Amino acid sequence: MKAALGRLFANTAFRLVLVLWTFGYIIVVIAATLQGRNQGGLTVLASVPLLAAGVSLSLVLIWLLDRFGDRYILKWLTVAVTVVMAGWIQTAADFLVHITLALTLFPSWQEWAFDTNVQRVVIIYILYTWTLALSVAL
């Protein structure tokens, strides 16, 4: 197990993706703190499963990109479509995690967690899709 973790952390793509997503969630935690939504570091705990999902989706996209070899048009078309779909998956996971936590552990989060207006959903989707695309580009 230790050797497998060592190989994983030696992988440049994994390290870049991990740094990218970690930096993104640091910004999320700072924003939540400034909005008064990070009581006792709870946003950090809520971000862990979303961070893991984002890193995992990014690694799947990178793996997919590597499978196409020199077929550039097919490669980039497939990756573009997959990034768009992965952005929606990550956005749905974000809302699911936050709504579940608001209903179970943190009732004070309910006001903003249930705010699913179109503008908020689109902004979150764009941020996740951008991060996924950037991780593939790295």
Salt bridges, closest charged atoms under 4 A:
ASP94 OD1 - HIS98 ND1 3.28
